[in-house]
Amino acid sequence: MRKNFIKLASLSLILNLSLSSCNEGKKQQSIKTEPISFKKEGELYLLKKESGDTIEKLDIEIADTDYEHETGLMYRDSMKADRGMLFIYPSEEPRYFYMKNTYIPLDIIYYDKDSSLVSIQKNAVPRDETSLPSEGPSRFILEVNAGKADEWNLEKGDKINFHRIKD
């Protein structure tokens, strides 16, 4: 048993030495990537359910393609307080989000086809792949910085109204 262990350790050492010699003399290059920046694509108003009063106005990016739905706010280091991302789907159904490759904590707010608030997943943890489902069918999902839903006192039934900005 001891002889097999020594043979395995020797083989491992030889492989490590030969692999490191292959890289000898080569400089490791780091690849620089451009940070993902916010692009204002619309404006969104959060409205109280009964009065219709404006709670808050946000500048938004809009995610309405499969690729945008999949990437969302991934790989971003921060987001200003008056910004968010609105996911728009063609139909209303139960939705599930997660925080894979998302570096900032978020509140994920689910709205139905009539733009009424269905449920909120508060303080979603960065890089956590736990499923964060809506409590009912949703068509619109708004992602904002964590803590904003409480700060704005959002409640079930509150509404959103948004419009796209033309290029």
Contact map, one row per residue, 1 for C-alpha under 8 A:
11111000000000000000000000000000000000000000000000000000000000000000000000000000000000000000000000000000000000000000000000000000000000000000000000000000000000000000000
11111100000000000000000000000000000000000000000000000000000000000000000000000000000000000000000000000000000000000000000000000000000000000000000000000000000000000000000
11111110000000000000000000000000000000000000000000000000000000000000000000000000000000000000000000000000000000000000000000000000000000000000000000000000000000000000000
11111111000000000000000000000000000000000000000000000000000000000000000000000000000000000000000000000000000000000000000000000000000000000000000000000000000000000000000
11111111100000000000000000000000000000000000000000000000000000000000000000000000000000000000000000000000000000000000000000000000000000000000000000000000000000000000000
01111111110000000000000000000000000000000000000000000000000000000000000000000000000000000000000000000000000000000000000000000000000000000000000000000000000000000000000
00111111111000000000000000000000000000000000000000000000000000000000000000000000000000000000000000000000000000000000000000000000000000000000000000000000000000000000000
00011111111100000000000000000000000000000000000000000000000000000000000000000000000000000000000000000000000000000000000000000000000000000000000000000000000000000000000
00001111111110000000000000000000000000000000000000000000000000000000000000000000000000000000000000000000000000000000000000000000000000000000000000000000000000000000000
00000111111111000000000000000000000000000000000000000000000000000000000000000000000000000000000000000000000000000000000000000000000000000000000000000000000000000000000
00000011111111100000000000000000000000000000000000000000000000000000000000000000000000000000000000000000000000000000000000000000000000000000000000000000000000000000000
00000001111111110000000000000000000000000000000000000000000000000000000000000000000000000000000000000000000000000000000000000000000000000000000000000000000000000000000
00000000111111111000000000000000000000000000000000000000000000000000000000000000000000000000000000000000000000000000000000000000000000000000000000000000000000000000000
00000000011111111100000000000000000000000000000000000000000000000000000000000000000000000000000000000000000000000000000000000000000000000000000000000000000000000000000
00000000001111111110000000000000000000000000000000000000000000000000000000000000000000000000000000000000000000000000000000000000000000000000000000000000000000000000000
00000000000111111111000000000000000000000000000000000000000000000000000000000000000000000000000000000000000000000000000000000000000000000000000000000000000000000000000
00000000000011111111100000000000000000000000000000000000000000000000000000000000000000000000000000000000000000000000000000000000000000000000000000000000000000000000000
00000000000001111111110000000000000000000000000000000000000000000000000000000000000000000000000000000000000000000000000000000000000000000000000000000000000000000000000
00000000000000111111111000000000000000000000000000000000000000000000000000000000000000000000000000000000000000000000000000000000000000000000000000000000000000000000000
00000000000000011111111100000000000000000000000000000000000000000000000000000000000000000000000000000000000000000000000000000000000000000000000000000000000000000000000
00000000000000001111111100000000000000000000000000000000000000000000000000000000000000000000000000000000000000000000000000000000000000000000000000000000000000000000000
00000000000000000111111100000000000000000000000000000000000000000000000000000000000000000000000000000000000000000000000000000000000000000000000000000000000000000000000
00000000000000000011111111000000000000000000000000000000000000000000000000000000000000000000000000000000000000000000000000000000000000000000000000000000000000000000000
00000000000000000001111111000000000000000000000000000000000000000000000000000000000000000000000000000000000000000000000000000000000000000000000000000000000000000000000
00000000000000000000001111100000000000000000000000000000000000000000000000000000000000000000000000000000000000000000000000000000000000000000000000000000000000000000000
00000000000000000000001111110000000000000000000000000000000000000000000000000000000000000000000000000000000000000000000000000000000000000000000000000000000000000000000
00000000000000000000000011111000000000000000000000000000000000000000000000000000000000000000000000000000000000000000000000000000000000000000000000000000000000000000000
00000000000000000000000001111100000000000000000000000000000000000000000000000000000000000000000000000000000000000000000000000000000000000000000000000000000000000000000
00000000000000000000000000111110000000000000000000000000000000000000000000000000000000000000000000000000000000000000000000000000000000000000000000000000000000000000000
00000000000000000000000000011111000000000000000000000000000000000000000000000000000000000000000000000000000000000000000000000000000000000000000000000000000000000000000
00000000000000000000000000001111100000000000000000000000000000000000000000000000000000000000000000000000000000000000000000000000000000000000000000000000000000000000000
00000000000000000000000000000111110000000000000000000000000000000000000000000000000000000000000000000000000000000000000000000000000000000000000000000000000000000000000
00000000000000000000000000000011111000000000000000000000000000000000000000000000000000000000000000000000000000000000000000000000000000000000000000000000000000000000000
00000000000000000000000000000001111100000000000000000000000000000000000000000000000000000000000000000000000000000000000000000000000000000000000000000000000000000000000
00000000000000000000000000000000111110000000000000000000000000000000000000010000000000000000000000000000000000000000000000000000000000000000000000000000000000000000000
00000000000000000000000000000000011111000000000000000000000000000000000000110000000000000000000000000000000000000000000000000000000000000000000000000000000000000000000
00000000000000000000000000000000001111100000000000000000000000000000000000010000000000000000000000000000000000000000000000000000000000000000000000000000000000000000000
00000000000000000000000000000000000111110000000000000000000010000000000000000000000000000000000000000000000000000000000000000000000000000000000000000000000000000000000
00000000000000000000000000000000000011111000000000000000000110000000000000000000000000000000000000000000000000000000000000000000000000000000000000000000000000000000000
00000000000000000000000000000000000001111110000000000000001110000000000000000000000000000000000000000000000000000000000000000000000000000000000000000000000000000000100
00000000000000000000000000000000000000111110000000000000001111000000000000000000000000000000000000000000000000000000000000000000000000000000000000000000000000000001110
00000000000000000000000000000000000000011111000000000000001111000000000000000000000000000000000000000000000000000000000000000000000000000000000000000000000000000111100
00000000000000000000000000000000000000011111100000000000111100000000000000000000000000000000000000000000000000000000000000000000000000000000000000000000000000000111100
00000000000000000000000000000000000000000111110000000000111100000000000000000000000000000000000000000000000000000000000000000000000000000000000000000000000000011110000
00000000000000000000000000000000000000000011111000000111110000000000000000000000000000000000000000000000000000000000000000000000000000000000000000000000000000011100000
00000000000000000000000000000000000000000001111100000111100000000000000000000000000000000000000000000000000000000000000000000000000000000000000000000000000001111000000
00000000000000000000000000000000000000000000111110011111000000000000000000000000000000000000000000000000000000000000000000000000000000000000000000000000000001111000000
00000000000000000000000000000000000000000000011111111110000000000000000000000000000000000000000000000000000000000000000000000000000000000000000000000000000011100000000
00000000000000000000000000000000000000000000001111110000000000000000000000000000000000000000000000000000000000000001000000000000000000000000000000000000000011100000000
00000000000000000000000000000000000000000000000111110000000000000000000000000000000000000000000000000000000000000000000000000000000000000000000000000000000001000000000
00000000000000000000000000000000000000000000000111111000000000000000000000000000000000000000000000000000000000000000000000000000000000000000000000000000000000000000000
00000000000000000000000000000000000000000000001111111100000000000000000000000000000000000000000000000000000000000000000000000000000000000000000000000000000000100000000
00000000000000000000000000000000000000000000001100111110000000000000000000000000000000000000000000000000000000000000000000000000000000000000000000000000000000000000000
00000000000000000000000000000000000000000000111100011111100000000000000000000000000000000000000000000000000000000000000000000000000000000000000000000000000000000000000
00000000000000000000000000000000000000000000111100001111100000000000000000000000000000000000000000000000000000000000000000000000000000000000000000000001000000000000000
00000000000000000000000000000000000000000000111000000111110000000000000000000000000000000000000000000000000000000000000000000000000000000000000000000001000000000000000
00000000000000000000000000000000000000000011110000000111111000000000000000000000010000000000000000000000000000000000000000000000000000000000000000000000000000000000000
00000000000000000000000000000000000000000011100000000001111100000000000000000000011100000000000000000000000000000000000000000000000000000000000000000000000000000000000
00000000000000000000000000000000000000011111000000000000111110000000000000000000011100000000000000000000000000000000000000000000000000000000000000000000000000000000000
00000000000000000000000000000000000000111111000000000000011111000000000000000000001111000000000000000000000000000000000000000000000000000000000000000000000000000000000
00000000000000000000000000000000000001111100000000000000001111100000000000000000000111000000000000000000000000000000000000000000000000000000000000000000000000000000000
00000000000000000000000000000000000000001100000000000000000111110000000000000000000011110000000000000000000000000000000000000000000000000000000000000000000000000000000
00000000000000000000000000000000000000000000000000000000000011111001100100000000000011110000000000000000000000000000000000000000000000000000000000000000000000000000000
00000000000000000000000000000000000000000000000000000000000001111101100000000000000000111000000000000000000000000000000000000000000000000000000000000000000000000000000
00000000000000000000000000000000000000000000000000000000000000111111100000000000000000000000000000000000000000000000000000000000000000000000000000000000000000000000000
00000000000000000000000000000000000000000000000000000000000000011111110000000000000000000000000000000000000000000000000000000000000000000000000000000000000000000000000
00000000000000000000000000000000000000000000000000000000000000001111111000000000000000000000000000000000000000000000000000000000000000000000000000000000000000000000000
00000000000000000000000000000000000000000000000000000000000000111111111100000000000000000000000000000000000000000000000000000000000000000000000000000000000000000000000
00000000000000000000000000000000000000000000000000000000000000111111111100000000000000100000000000000000000000000000000000000000000000000000000000000000000000000000000
00000000000000000000000000000000000000000000000000000000000000000111111100000000000000000000000000000000000000000000000000000000000000000000000000000000000000000000000
00000000000000000000000000000000000000000000000000000000000000000011111111000000000000000000000000000000000000000000000000000000000000000000000000000000000000000000000
00000000000000000000000000000000000000000000000000000000000000100001111111000000000010000000000000000000000000000000000000000000000000000000000000000000000000000000000
00000000000000000000000000000000000000000000000000000000000000000000001111110000000010000000000000000100000000000000000000000000000000000000000000000000000000000000000
00000000000000000000000000000000000000000000000000000000000000000000001111110000000000000000000000111110000000000000000000000000000000000000000000000000000000000000000
00000000000000000000000000000000000100000000000000000000000000000000000011111000000000000000000000001110000000000000000000000000000000000000000000000000000000000000000
00000000000000000000000000000000001110000000000000000000000000000000000011111110000000000000000000000111000000000000000000000000000000000000000000000000000000000000000
00000000000000000000000000000000000000000000000000000000000000000000000000111110000000000000000000000011000000000000000000000000000000000000000000000000000000000000000
00000000000000000000000000000000000000000000000000000000000000000000000000011111000000000000000000000011000000000000000000000000000000000000000000000000000000000000000
00000000000000000000000000000000000000000000000000000000000000000000000000011111101100000000000000000001000000000000000000000000000000000000000010000000000000000000000
00000000000000000000000000000000000000000000000000000000000000000000000000000111111000000000000000000000000000000000000000000000000000000000000000000000000000000000000
00000000000000000000000000000000000000000000000000000000000000000000000000000011111000000000000000000000000000000000000000000000000000000000000110000000000000000000000
00000000000000000000000000000000000000000000000000000000111000000000000000000001111100000000000000000000000000000000000000000000000000000000000000000000000000000000000
00000000000000000000000000000000000000000000000000000000011100000000000000000011111110000000000000000000000000000000000000000000000000000000000100000000000000000000000
00000000000000000000000000000000000000000000000000000000011110000000000000000010011111000000000000000000000000000000000000000000000000000000011110000000000000000000000
00000000000000000000000000000000000000000000000000000000000111100000000110000000001111100000000000000000000000000000000000000000000000000000011100000000000000000000000
00000000000000000000000000000000000000000000000000000000000111100000000000000000000111110000000000000000000000000000000000000000000000000001111000000000000000000000000
00000000000000000000000000000000000000000000000000000000000001110000100000000000000011111000000000000000000000000000000000000000000000000001110000000000000000000000000
00000000000000000000000000000000000000000000000000000000000001110000000000000000000001111100000000000000000000000000000000000000000000000011100000000000000000000000000
00000000000000000000000000000000000000000000000000000000000000010000000000000000000000111111000000000000000000000000000000000000000000000011000000000000000000000000000
00000000000000000000000000000000000000000000000000000000000000000000000000000000000000011111000000000000000000000000000000000000000000000010000000000000000000000000000
00000000000000000000000000000000000000000000000000000000000000000000000000000000000000001111100000000000000000001000000000000000000000000010000000000000000000000000000
00000000000000000000000000000000000000000000000000000000000000000000000000000000000000001111110000000000000000011000000000000000000000001110000000000000000000000000000
00000000000000000000000000000000000000000000000000000000000000000000000000000000000000000011111000000000000000000000000000000000000000011110000000000000000000000000000
00000000000000000000000000000000000000000000000000000000000000000000000000000000000000000001111100000000000000000000000000000000000011111100000000000000000000000000000
00000000000000000000000000000000000000000000000000000000000000000000000000000000000000000000111110000000000000000000000000000000000011001100000000000000000000000000000
00000000000000000000000000000000000000000000000000000000000000000000000000000000000000000000011111000000000000000000000000000000001111000000000000000000000000000000000
00000000000000000000000000000000000000000000000000000000000000000000000000000000000000000000001111100000000000000000000000000000001110000000000000000000000000000000000
00000000000000000000000000000000000000000000000000000000000000000000000000000000000000000000000111110000000000000000000000000001111100000000000000000000000000000000000
00000000000000000000000000000000000000000000000000000000000000000000000001000000000000000000000011111100000000000000000000011111110000000000000000000000000000000000000
00000000000000000000000000000000000000000000000000000000000000000000000001000000000000000000000001111100000000000000000000000111100000000000000000000000000000000000000
00000000000000000000000000000000000000000000000000000000000000000000000001100000000000000000000000111110000000000000000000000110000000000000000000000000000000000000000
00000000000000000000000000000000000000000000000000000000000000000000000011110000000000000000000000111111100000000000000000000110000000000000000000000000000000000000000
00000000000000000000000000000000000000000000000000000000000000000000000001111100000000000000000000001111100000000000000000000110000000000000000000000000000000000000000
00000000000000000000000000000000000000000000000000000000000000000000000000011110000000000000000000000111110000000000000000001100000000000000000010000000000000000000000
00000000000000000000000000000000000000000000000000000000000000000000000000000000000000000000000000000111111000000000000000111100000000000000000011000000000000000000000
00000000000000000000000000000000000000000000000000000000000000000000000000000000000000000000000000000001111100000000000001111100000000000000001111100000000000000000000
00000000000000000000000000000000000000000000000000000000000000000000000000000000000000000000000000000000111110000000000111110000000000000000001111111000000000000000000
00000000000000000000000000000000000000000000000000000000000000000000000000000000000000000000000000000000011111000000000111010000000000000000111100000000000000000000000
00000000000000000000000000000000000000000000000000000000000000000000000000000000000000000000000000000000001111100000111110000000000000000000111000000000000000000000000
00000000000000000000000000000000000000000000000000000000000000000000000000000000000000000000000000000000000111110000111100000000000001000111110000000000000000000000000
00000000000000000000000000000000000000000000000000000000000000000000000000000000000000000000000000000000000011111111111000000000000000000111110000000000000000100000000
00000000000000000000000000000000000000000000000000000000000000000000000000000000000000000001000000000000000001111111110000000000000000011111000000000000000000000000000
00000000000000000000000000000000000000000000000000000000000000000000000000000000000000000011000000000000000000111111000000000000000000000111000000000000000000000000000
00000000000000000000000000000000000000000000000000000000000000000000000000000000000000000000000000000000000000111111000000000000000000000000000000000000000000000000000
00000000000000000000000000000000000000000000000000000000000000000000000000000000000000000000000000000000000000111111100000000000000000000001000000000000000000111000000
00000000000000000000000000000000000000000000000010000000000000000000000000000000000000000000000000000000000000111111110000000000000000000000000000000000000111110000000
00000000000000000000000000000000000000000000000000000000000000000000000000000000000000000000000000000000000011110011111000000000000000000000000000000000001111110000000
00000000000000000000000000000000000000000000000000000000000000000000000000000000000000000000000000000000000011110001111100000000000001111100000000000000000110000000000
00000000000000000000000000000000000000000000000000000000000000000000000000000000000000000000000000000000000011100000111110000000000001110000000000000000000100000000000
00000000000000000000000000000000000000000000000000000000000000000000000000000000000000000000000000000000001111000000011111000000000001000000000000001000000000000000000
00000000000000000000000000000000000000000000000000000000000000000000000000000000000000000000000000000000001110000000001111110000000111000000000000000000000000000000000
00000000000000000000000000000000000000000000000000000000000000000000000000000000000000000000000000000000011100000000000111110000000000000000000001101000000000000000000
00000000000000000000000000000000000000000000000000000000000000000000000000000000000000000000000000000000111000000000000011111000000000000000000001100000000000000000000
00000000000000000000000000000000000000000000000000000000000000000000000000000000000000000000000000100000111100000000000011111101000000000000000001000000000000000000000
00000000000000000000000000000000000000000000000000000000000000000000000000000000000000000000000000100001110000000000000000111111000000000000000000000000000000000000000
00000000000000000000000000000000000000000000000000000000000000000000000000000000000000000000000000111111110000000000000000011111000000000000000000000000000000000000000
00000000000000000000000000000000000000000000000000000000000000000000000000000000000000000000000000111110000000000000000000001111100000000000000000000000000000000000000
00000000000000000000000000000000000000000000000000000000000000000000000000000000000000000000000001110000000000000000000000011111110000000000000000000000000000000000000
00000000000000000000000000000000000000000000000000000000000000000000000000000000000000000000000001110000000000000000000000000011111000000000000000000000000000000000000
00000000000000000000000000000000000000000000000000000000000000000000000000000000000000000000000001100000000000000000000000000001111100000000000000000000000000000000000
00000000000000000000000000000000000000000000000000000000000000000000000000000000000000000000000111000000000000000000000000000000111110000000000000000000000000000000000
00000000000000000000000000000000000000000000000000000000000000000000000000000000000000000000000111000000000000000000000010000000011111000000000000000000000000000000000
00000000000000000000000000000000000000000000000000000000000000000000000000000000000000000000011110000000000000000000000010000000001111100000000000000000000000000000000
00000000000000000000000000000000000000000000000000000000000000000000000000000000000000000000011100000000000001000000011110000000000111111100000000000000000000000000000
00000000000000000000000000000000000000000000000000000000000000000000000000000000000000000000010000000000000000000000011000000000000011111000000000000000000000000000000
00000000000000000000000000000000000000000000000000000000000000000000000000000000000000000000110000000000000000010000011000000000000001111100000000000000000000000000000
00000000000000000000000000000000000000000000000000000000000000000000000000000000000000000001111000000000000000010000010000000000000001111110000000000000000000000000000
00000000000000000000000000000000000000000000000000000000000000000000000000000000000000000001111000000000000001111000010000000000000001011111100000000000000000000000000
00000000000000000000000000000000000000000000000000000000000000000000000000000000000000011111100000000000000001111000000000000000000000001111100000000000000000000000000
00000000000000000000000000000000000000000000000000000000000000000000000000000000000001111000000000000000000001111010000000000000000000000111110000000000000000000000000
00000000000000000000000000000000000000000000000000000000000000000000000000000000000001110000000000000000000111100000000000000000000000000111111000000000000000000000000
00000000000000000000000000000000000000000000000000000000000000000000000000000000000111100000000000000000000111100000000000000000000000000001111100000000000000000000000
00000000000000000000000000000000000000000000000000000000000000000000000000000000000111000000000000000000011110000000000000000000000000000000111110000000000000000000000
00000000000000000000000000000000000000000000000000000000000000000000000000000000101110000000000000000000011100000000000000000000000000000000011111010000000000000000000
00000000000000000000000000000000000000000000000000000000000000000000000000000010100100000000000000000001111000000000000000000000000000000000001111110000000000000000000
00000000000000000000000000000000000000000000000000000000000000000000000000000000000000000000000000000000111000000000000001110000000000000000000111111000000000000000000
00000000000000000000000000000000000000000000000000000000000000000000000000000000000000000000000000000000011000000000000001100000000000000000000011111110000000000000000
00000000000000000000000000000000000000000000000000000000000000000000000000000000000000000000000000000000001000000000000000000000000000000000000111111111000000000000000
00000000000000000000000000000000000000000000000000000000000000000000000000000000000000000000000000000000001000000000000101000000000000000000000001111111110000000000000
00000000000000000000000000000000000000000000000000000000000000000000000000000000000000000000000000000000000000000000000000000000000000000000000000111111110000000000000
00000000000000000000000000000000000000000000000000000000000000000000000000000000000000000000000000000000000000000000000000000000000000000000000000111111100000000000000
00000000000000000000000000000000000000000000000000000011000000000000000000000000000000000000000000000000000000000000000000000000000000000000000000011111110000000000000
00000000000000000000000000000000000000000000000000000000000000000000000000000000000000000000000000000000000000000000000000000000000000000000000000001111111000000000000
00000000000000000000000000000000000000000000000000000000000000000000000000000000000000000000000000000000000000000000000000000000000000000000000000001101111101000000000
00000000000000000000000000000000000000000000000000000000000000000000000000000000000000000000000000000000000000000000100000000000000000000000000000000000111111000000000
00000000000000000000000000000000000000000000000000000000000000000000000000000000000000000000000000000000000000000001111000000000000000000000000000000000011111000000000
00000000000000000000000000000000000000000000000110000000000000000000000000000000000000000000000000000000000000000001110000000000000000000000000000000000001111100000000
00000000000000000000000000000000000000000000011111000000000000000000000000000000000000000000000000000000000000000001100000000000000000000000000000000000011111110000000
00000000000000000000000000000000000000000000011110010000000000000000000000000000000000000000000000000000000000100011100000000000000000000000000000000000000011111000000
00000000000000000000000000000000000000000001111000000000000000000000000000000000000000000000000000000000000000000011100000000000000000000000000000000000000001111100000
00000000000000000000000000000000000000000001111000000000000000000000000000000000000000000000000000000000000000000010000000000000000000000000000000000000000000111110000
00000000000000000000000000000000000000000111100000000000000000000000000000000000000000000000000000000000000000000000000000000000000000000000000000000000000000011111000
00000000000000000000000000000000000000000111000000000000000000000000000000000000000000000000000000000000000000000000000000000000000000000000000000000000000000001111100
00000000000000000000000000000000000000001110000000000000000000000000000000000000000000000000000000000000000000000000000000000000000000000000000000000000000000000111110
00000000000000000000000000000000000000011110000000000000000000000000000000000000000000000000000000000000000000000000000000000000000000000000000000000000000000000011111
00000000000000000000000000000000000000001000000000000000000000000000000000000000000000000000000000000000000000000000000000000000000000000000000000000000000000000001111
00000000000000000000000000000000000000000000000000000000000000000000000000000000000000000000000000000000000000000000000000000000000000000000000000000000000000000000111
